[in-house]
Amino acid sequence: MTSSAAMTATTAPGSLLRERTGWYFYDWANSAFQTTVITVFLGPFLTTVTEQAAGCALGADDSHGRVHPLGISIAAGSYFPYLVSLSVLLTVFVLPVMGAVADRAPRRKPLLGTAAFIGAAATCGIGFVTGEQYLLGGVLFVIANVSFGAAVVVYNSFLPQLAGPDERDKVSSRGWAFGYLGGGLLLLINLVVVLSLSVDGDARRTLDLARWSIVSAGVWWAVFTLLPLRWLREHPRQGEHAAGGNVLTDGFKQLGATLRGLRSYPLTLFFLGAFLVYNDGIQTVISLASQFGTEELHLPQSTLIVTILIVQFLAFGGALLLGSLAQRLGARNTILLALVMWTGVVIAAFWLPEGASVPFMLLGAGIGLVMGGSQALSRSLFSQLIPAGREAEYYGFYEISDRGTSWIGPLVFGLVFQLTNSYRTGIVSLIVFFVAGGILLALVPIRRAVIAAGNTPPQLL
């Protein structure tokens, strides 16, 4: 019997429910960063600040100006996508180390809290980004995004301790659904504030409202992180990771051992490759949707917020719906179905008419139905492929391509825009990620991969 299965069999139901609720609440906490910051406000906000630094008039329809960070000449419209790619390049080094350290640390909750509070503080710091301070905004975003990923590595590693093989799809889907509900609630509050206080034609006020909406996400993230830190329990390390020693240096040594040991789990590595490809496309659509809406479709900020609200609240139901569907079709088949729908979303986005709010909202509804489920099921499916006792290490590699940390897609999007000056061409170029990722996922022999990792397969995959 695996350690997680043993835990669920022996832990008191009330205690387990409390732990799972605490785990769900971290998704509630950090989803504010994903929705309010990355998906809605930061892209347009930082792009506007960058355009000001490039000499464009505030509120003017001009994305052709250029800025020169560190002497590198880039288009103002490409600055935010490039920042996303830069932050992910850093996570390639930070997250696997974080995972190795977390698996060897006697307590994981302090690591979760430290990463979360650093990210929340950097998010709140964006309140000081005024005028043409695009460099300060970029640095704070990179810190926040790397911290976001580091905290999620530790957070994900609790999943095998909270559910056995046959329950993980359900528990993971509930966590994502709960997160979408929390992120959507804060976004609803921000929507009310923006619509109440904004003035038509006053671009500076709109910028200020966006800035303080971003700050509110940092506060939300910090406050609600206190609940999982209180309710989650520390579980004993398994096997070799129970040994003492210097956690940091041993973590680096273990990271090297894990990199060498990946050859022993080629099917797990194959799945990671497939996930990296298709999830990179998902994350790029999520993180750049608001920039596409403002810069290409010239939609007002209120339309974007309403659309993301639609996405969030439909994603709550969509995550539960696809989680239920996975009980009948299996997690992999359900993910493949979702990828077909993602391909349709990208194609439809290319043909959206300029200034048309209703078609954009309908497209958002389609995204909401598949977004949460595809991500939640990927997380639970990967948990089946991890050797016992190495959850955080492997989730460190997984998180390199998870929420908000994609890099190939934003890089492709930024390069295509710089070459064509067309956001439509950039968005349609993302089709390749869903098609290629789906083909790779279909080729993974999942049941054999679960057994090869030393785990008991669930009844349905």
C-alpha positions as CSV (number, residue, x, y, z in Angstrom):
1,M,0.0,0.0,0.0
2,T,1.3,3.4,-0.9
3,S,1.9,6.0,1.9
4,S,-0.9,8.2,0.7
5,A,-3.3,5.3,0.6
6,A,-2.3,4.3,4.1
7,M,-2.8,7.8,5.3
8,T,-6.3,8.1,3.9
9,A,-7.1,4.8,5.5
10,T,-5.9,5.7,9.0
11,T,-6.5,9.4,9.3
12,A,-9.6,10.5,11.2
13,P,-12.3,11.7,8.7
14,G,-12.7,15.0,10.5
15,S,-8.9,15.6,10.5
16,L,-8.6,14.7,6.8
17,L,-11.5,17.0,5.9
18,R,-9.9,19.9,7.7
19,E,-6.6,19.2,5.9
20,R,-8.2,19.1,2.5
21,T,-10.2,22.3,3.3
22,G,-6.9,24.0,4.2
23,W,-5.3,22.7,1.0
24,Y,-8.3,24.1,-1.0
25,F,-7.9,27.5,0.6
26,Y,-4.4,27.9,-0.7
27,D,-5.8,27.6,-4.2
28,W,-8.4,30.2,-3.1
29,A,-5.6,32.5,-1.9
30,N,-3.2,32.3,-4.9
31,S,-5.8,32.3,-7.6
32,A,-6.2,36.0,-7.0
33,F,-2.7,36.5,-8.4
34,Q,-3.5,34.4,-11.4
35,T,-6.8,36.1,-12.3
36,T,-6.6,39.7,-11.1
37,V,-2.9,40.2,-11.8
38,I,-1.7,38.0,-14.7
39,T,-5.0,37.4,-16.6
40,V,-6.6,40.8,-16.3
41,F,-4.7,43.8,-15.1
42,L,-1.0,43.4,-15.2
43,G,-0.6,42.9,-19.0
44,P,-2.5,46.1,-20.0
45,F,-1.1,48.0,-17.0
46,L,2.5,47.3,-17.6
47,T,2.1,47.7,-21.3
48,T,0.7,51.2,-20.8
49,V,3.5,52.1,-18.4
50,T,6.0,50.8,-20.9
51,E,4.4,52.7,-23.8
52,Q,4.7,55.9,-21.6
53,A,8.4,55.2,-21.2
54,A,8.6,54.7,-24.9
55,G,7.2,58.2,-25.5
56,C,3.7,57.2,-26.4
57,A,0.9,59.4,-25.1
58,L,-1.2,57.9,-22.2
59,G,-4.2,56.3,-23.7
60,A,-3.0,56.7,-27.3
61,D,-3.5,53.8,-29.8
62,D,0.2,53.2,-30.3
63,S,2.1,50.1,-29.6
64,H,5.0,50.8,-32.0
65,G,7.2,52.6,-29.5
66,R,10.4,50.9,-28.2
67,V,12.1,50.7,-24.9
68,H,15.7,49.7,-24.1
69,P,16.0,47.7,-20.8
70,L,19.7,46.9,-20.3
71,G,20.4,48.4,-23.7
72,I,18.2,45.9,-25.5
73,S,15.7,47.5,-28.0
74,I,12.3,45.8,-27.8
75,A,8.7,46.8,-28.8
76,A,6.6,48.1,-25.9
77,G,3.9,45.6,-26.8
78,S,6.4,42.7,-26.4
79,Y,7.7,43.8,-23.0
80,F,5.2,41.9,-20.9
81,P,5.3,38.6,-22.9
82,Y,9.1,38.7,-22.7
83,L,8.9,39.2,-18.9
84,V,6.7,36.1,-18.6
85,S,9.4,34.2,-20.5
86,L,12.2,35.6,-18.3
87,S,10.4,34.7,-15.1
88,V,10.0,31.1,-16.4
89,L,13.6,30.9,-17.4
90,L,14.4,31.7,-13.7
91,T,11.9,29.1,-12.5
92,V,13.7,26.4,-14.5
93,F,16.5,26.8,-11.9
94,V,14.5,27.7,-8.8
95,L,11.5,25.3,-8.8
96,P,13.3,22.0,-9.0
97,V,15.7,23.1,-6.2
98,M,12.6,24.2,-4.2
99,G,11.1,20.8,-4.7
100,A,14.3,18.9,-3.7
101,V,14.6,21.1,-0.6
102,A,10.9,20.6,0.3
103,D,11.2,16.8,0.2
104,R,14.1,16.9,2.6
105,A,12.9,19.6,4.9
106,P,11.4,18.4,8.2
107,R,8.5,20.8,7.7
108,R,7.0,22.0,4.4
109,K,4.6,24.6,5.7
110,P,7.3,27.2,6.4
111,L,8.5,26.9,2.8
112,L,5.0,27.3,1.5
113,G,4.5,30.4,3.7
114,T,7.8,32.0,2.9
115,A,7.3,31.7,-0.9
116,A,3.7,32.8,-0.7
117,F,4.4,35.9,1.4
118,I,7.4,37.0,-0.8
119,G,5.1,36.8,-3.8
120,A,2.3,38.6,-2.1
121,A,4.7,41.4,-1.0
122,A,6.1,41.8,-4.5
123,T,2.6,42.0,-5.9
124,C,1.7,44.7,-3.3
125,G,4.8,46.6,-4.3
126,I,3.4,47.2,-7.8
127,G,1.4,49.9,-6.1
128,F,4.6,52.0,-6.2
129,V,4.9,51.6,-10.0
130,T,4.0,55.0,-11.4
131,G,4.8,57.2,-14.3
132,E,7.3,55.5,-16.6
133,Q,8.7,53.0,-14.0
134,Y,8.3,49.9,-16.3
135,L,11.6,48.4,-15.1
136,L,10.4,48.4,-11.4
137,G,7.2,46.8,-12.5
138,G,9.0,44.2,-14.4
139,V,11.3,43.3,-11.5
140,L,8.4,43.0,-9.1
141,F,6.4,40.9,-11.5
142,V,9.3,38.5,-12.0
143,I,9.8,38.1,-8.2
144,A,6.1,37.5,-7.7
145,N,5.8,35.0,-10.5
146,V,8.8,33.0,-9.5
147,S,7.5,33.0,-5.8
148,F,4.1,32.0,-7.1
149,G,5.6,28.9,-8.8
150,A,7.8,28.0,-5.8
151,A,4.8,28.1,-3.5
152,V,2.7,25.9,-5.8
153,V,5.5,23.3,-5.9
154,V,5.2,22.8,-2.2
155,Y,1.4,23.1,-2.3
156,N,1.0,20.4,-5.0
157,S,3.3,18.0,-3.1
158,F,0.6,17.7,-0.3
159,L,-1.9,16.1,-2.8
160,P,-0.6,12.5,-2.6
161,Q,-0.9,12.8,1.2
162,L,-4.5,14.0,1.1
163,A,-6.0,11.4,-1.3
164,G,-5.5,7.9,-2.5
165,P,-5.1,7.0,-6.2
166,D,-8.9,6.7,-6.9
167,E,-9.7,10.0,-5.1
168,R,-7.1,12.3,-6.5
169,D,-8.9,13.4,-9.6
170,K,-11.9,14.5,-7.4
171,V,-9.7,16.2,-4.8
172,S,-7.6,18.0,-7.3
173,S,-10.6,19.2,-9.3
174,R,-12.2,20.5,-6.1
175,G,-9.1,22.4,-5.3
176,W,-9.0,24.1,-8.8
177,A,-12.8,24.8,-8.6
178,F,-12.4,26.4,-5.1
179,G,-9.5,28.5,-6.5
180,Y,-11.6,29.7,-9.4
181,L,-14.3,30.7,-7.0
182,G,-11.9,32.7,-4.8
183,G,-10.2,34.3,-7.8
184,G,-13.5,35.2,-9.3
185,L,-14.9,36.7,-6.1
186,L,-12.0,39.2,-5.8
187,L,-12.3,40.0,-9.5
188,L,-16.0,40.7,-9.0
189,I,-15.1,43.1,-6.2
190,N,-12.6,44.8,-8.5
191,L,-15.1,45.0,-11.3
192,V,-17.6,46.8,-9.0
193,V,-14.8,49.3,-8.0
194,V,-13.6,49.9,-11.5
195,L,-17.1,50.4,-12.9
196,S,-18.0,52.7,-10.0
197,L,-14.9,54.9,-10.0
198,S,-13.8,55.0,-13.7
199,V,-14.4,58.0,-15.8
200,D,-14.8,57.8,-19.6
201,G,-11.8,59.2,-21.3
202,D,-9.7,59.4,-18.2
203,A,-7.0,56.9,-19.0
204,R,-4.9,58.0,-15.9
205,R,-7.7,57.1,-13.5
206,T,-8.1,53.7,-15.3
207,L,-4.4,53.1,-14.8
208,D,-4.6,53.9,-11.1
209,L,-7.6,51.6,-10.6
210,A,-5.7,48.8,-12.3
211,R,-2.7,49.4,-10.1
212,W,-4.7,49.2,-6.8
213,S,-6.6,46.2,-8.1
214,I,-3.2,44.4,-8.5
215,V,-2.3,45.4,-4.9
216,S,-5.6,44.0,-3.7
217,A,-4.6,40.6,-5.1
218,G,-1.4,40.7,-3.1
219,V,-3.3,41.4,0.1
220,W,-5.8,38.6,-0.6
221,W,-3.0,36.2,-1.4
222,A,-1.2,36.9,1.9
223,V,-4.3,36.9,4.2
224,F,-5.9,33.6,2.9
225,T,-2.5,31.8,3.0
226,L,-2.8,31.9,6.8
227,L,-5.6,29.2,6.6
228,P,-3.6,26.4,4.9
229,L,-0.7,27.2,7.1
230,R,-2.9,26.6,10.1
231,W,-4.9,23.6,8.9
232,L,-2.5,21.5,6.9
233,R,-0.5,18.9,8.9
234,E,3.2,18.0,8.5
235,H,3.6,14.4,7.4
236,P,6.7,12.3,8.1
237,R,9.2,12.1,5.2
238,Q,9.3,8.7,3.5
239,G,12.4,6.5,3.0
240,E,15.7,8.2,2.4
241,H,14.3,11.7,2.7
242,A,13.6,11.1,6.4
243,A,17.4,11.5,7.0
244,G,18.8,14.6,8.7
245,G,21.5,16.9,7.5
246,N,21.7,20.3,5.9
247,V,18.4,20.7,4.1
248,L,19.7,23.2,1.5
249,T,22.9,21.4,0.5
250,D,21.3,18.0,0.6
251,G,18.5,19.5,-1.5
252,F,21.0,20.5,-4.2
253,K,22.6,17.0,-4.0
254,Q,19.2,15.3,-4.3
255,L,18.3,17.5,-7.3
256,G,21.4,16.2,-9.1
257,A,20.4,12.6,-8.1
258,T,16.8,13.2,-9.4
259,L,18.0,14.6,-12.7
260,R,20.2,11.5,-13.1
261,G,17.4,9.2,-11.9
262,L,14.8,10.5,-14.4
263,R,16.3,8.0,-16.8
264,S,14.7,5.3,-14.6
265,Y,11.2,6.7,-15.2
266,P,11.2,7.5,-19.0
267,L,7.4,7.3,-19.1
268,T,7.0,9.9,-16.4
269,L,9.5,12.0,-18.3
270,F,7.5,11.5,-21.5
271,F,4.3,12.7,-19.8
272,L,6.1,15.8,-18.5
273,G,7.2,16.6,-22.0
274,A,3.6,16.3,-23.3
275,F,2.4,18.4,-20.4
276,L,5.0,21.1,-21.0
277,V,3.9,21.5,-24.6
278,Y,0.1,21.6,-24.2
279,N,0.1,23.5,-20.9
280,D,2.4,26.1,-22.3
281,G,-0.3,26.9,-24.9
282,I,-3.0,27.0,-22.1
283,Q,-0.9,29.4,-20.0
284,T,-0.1,31.6,-22.9
285,V,-3.8,32.1,-23.8
286,I,-4.6,32.8,-20.1
287,S,-1.8,35.3,-19.4
288,L,-2.0,37.2,-22.7
289,A,-5.8,37.2,-23.3
290,S,-6.3,40.6,-21.7
291,Q,-3.5,42.2,-23.7
292,F,-5.0,40.7,-26.9
293,G,-8.4,42.1,-26.0
294,T,-7.1,45.6,-25.3
295,E,-4.4,46.0,-27.9
296,E,-5.9,44.1,-30.9
297,L,-9.7,44.1,-30.3
298,H,-9.7,47.6,-28.5
299,L,-12.1,46.4,-25.9
300,P,-12.7,48.4,-22.7
301,Q,-11.3,47.2,-19.4
302,S,-14.8,46.6,-18.1
303,T,-15.4,44.1,-20.9
304,L,-12.3,42.2,-20.1
305,I,-13.1,42.0,-16.4
306,V,-16.6,40.8,-17.1
307,T,-15.2,38.2,-19.5
308,I,-12.7,36.9,-16.9
309,L,-15.5,36.7,-14.4
310,I,-17.5,34.6,-16.8
311,V,-14.3,32.4,-17.2
312,Q,-13.8,32.1,-13.5
313,F,-17.3,31.2,-12.4
314,L,-17.8,28.8,-15.4
315,A,-14.4,27.3,-14.6
316,F,-15.6,26.5,-11.1
317,G,-18.4,24.3,-12.6
318,G,-16.2,23.2,-15.5
319,A,-13.5,21.8,-13.2
320,L,-16.1,19.8,-11.3
321,L,-17.8,18.7,-14.6
322,L,-14.6,17.5,-16.2
323,G,-13.6,15.9,-12.9
324,S,-16.9,14.0,-12.9
325,L,-16.4,13.1,-16.6
326,A,-13.0,11.7,-15.8
327,Q,-14.7,9.2,-13.6
328,R,-16.3,7.8,-16.7
329,L,-13.8,8.4,-19.5
330,G,-10.5,8.4,-17.5
331,A,-8.3,11.5,-16.8
332,R,-6.2,11.2,-20.0
333,N,-9.2,10.9,-22.4
334,T,-10.9,13.9,-20.7
335,I,-7.7,16.0,-21.1
336,L,-7.5,15.1,-24.8
337,L,-11.1,16.2,-25.3
338,A,-10.3,19.5,-23.5
339,L,-7.3,20.0,-25.9
340,V,-9.6,19.7,-28.9
341,M,-11.8,22.4,-27.4
342,W,-8.7,24.6,-26.7
343,T,-7.7,24.4,-30.4
344,G,-11.2,25.6,-31.3
345,V,-10.9,28.5,-28.9
346,V,-7.6,29.7,-30.5
347,I,-9.1,29.5,-34.0
348,A,-12.2,31.4,-33.0
349,A,-10.0,34.1,-31.3
350,F,-8.3,34.8,-34.6
351,W,-11.6,35.7,-36.3
352,L,-13.1,37.8,-33.5
353,P,-14.2,41.2,-34.8
354,E,-12.7,44.3,-33.4
355,G,-14.7,46.1,-30.7
356,A,-17.2,43.3,-30.4
357,S,-17.7,42.5,-26.7
358,V,-20.3,39.8,-26.9
359,P,-18.3,37.3,-29.1
360,F,-15.3,37.9,-26.8
361,M,-17.4,37.0,-23.8
362,L,-18.8,33.9,-25.5
363,L,-15.2,32.8,-26.2
364,G,-14.4,33.3,-22.6
365,A,-17.3,31.0,-21.6
366,G,-15.8,28.3,-23.8
367,I,-12.4,28.8,-22.1
368,G,-14.0,28.6,-18.7
369,L,-15.6,25.2,-19.4
370,V,-12.3,23.5,-20.2
371,M,-9.7,25.5,-18.4
372,G,-10.0,24.2,-14.8
373,G,-10.6,20.6,-15.7
374,S,-7.7,20.3,-18.1
375,Q,-5.3,21.7,-15.5
376,A,-6.7,19.9,-12.4
377,L,-6.7,16.5,-14.2
378,S,-3.2,17.0,-15.4
379,R,-2.1,17.6,-11.8
380,S,-3.8,14.5,-10.4
381,L,-2.7,12.3,-13.3
382,F,0.9,13.4,-12.7
383,S,0.6,12.5,-9.0
384,Q,0.1,8.9,-10.1
385,L,3.5,8.9,-11.9
386,I,5.7,10.2,-9.0
387,P,7.8,7.8,-6.9
388,A,6.7,7.9,-3.3
389,G,8.6,10.4,-1.1
390,R,9.7,12.6,-4.1
391,E,6.5,14.5,-4.6
392,A,7.9,18.0,-4.2
393,E,10.9,17.3,-6.4
394,Y,8.9,16.0,-9.3
395,Y,6.3,18.8,-8.9
396,G,9.3,21.2,-9.1
397,F,9.8,20.0,-12.7
398,Y,6.1,19.9,-13.3
399,E,5.5,23.5,-12.1
400,I,8.1,24.8,-14.7
401,S,5.2,24.6,-17.2
402,D,2.3,25.1,-14.8
403,R,0.1,28.0,-14.0
404,G,1.5,31.3,-15.1
405,T,5.0,29.9,-15.7
406,S,4.9,29.0,-19.4
407,W,7.7,30.4,-21.4
408,I,7.9,29.0,-25.0
409,G,4.3,30.2,-25.8
410,P,4.9,33.9,-24.6
411,L,8.2,33.9,-26.4
412,V,6.7,32.7,-29.6
413,F,3.8,35.2,-29.2
414,G,6.2,38.0,-28.5
415,L,8.4,37.2,-31.5
416,V,5.5,36.8,-33.9
417,F,4.1,40.2,-32.8
418,Q,7.5,41.8,-33.2
419,L,7.8,40.4,-36.7
420,T,4.2,40.9,-37.9
421,N,2.9,43.6,-35.5
422,S,-0.3,41.5,-35.3
423,Y,-1.7,40.0,-32.1
424,R,-4.0,37.9,-34.2
425,T,-1.2,36.1,-35.9
426,G,0.5,35.7,-32.5
427,I,-2.6,34.1,-31.0
428,V,-3.3,31.6,-33.8
429,S,0.4,30.5,-33.7
430,L,-0.5,28.8,-30.4
431,I,-2.4,26.0,-32.2
432,V,0.7,24.0,-32.5
433,F,1.0,23.6,-28.7
434,F,-2.4,22.0,-28.4
435,V,-2.0,19.7,-31.4
436,A,1.5,18.6,-30.6
437,G,0.9,18.2,-26.9
438,G,-2.3,16.2,-27.5
439,I,-0.5,13.8,-29.8
440,L,2.3,13.3,-27.3
441,L,-0.1,12.7,-24.4
442,A,-2.0,10.1,-26.5
443,L,1.2,8.2,-27.0
444,V,2.0,7.8,-23.2
445,P,1.0,4.4,-21.8
446,I,-0.4,5.8,-18.6
447,R,-1.1,2.5,-16.7
448,R,2.3,1.2,-17.4
449,A,3.8,4.5,-16.3
450,V,2.0,4.4,-13.0
451,I,3.3,0.9,-12.3
452,A,6.8,1.8,-13.4
453,A,6.8,4.6,-10.7
454,G,6.0,2.0,-8.1
455,N,2.4,3.1,-7.5
456,T,-1.0,1.3,-7.7
457,P,-3.0,2.4,-10.7
458,P,-6.6,3.7,-10.1
459,Q,-9.4,1.6,-11.6
460,L,-9.8,4.0,-14.5
461,L,-7.1,6.0,-16.3
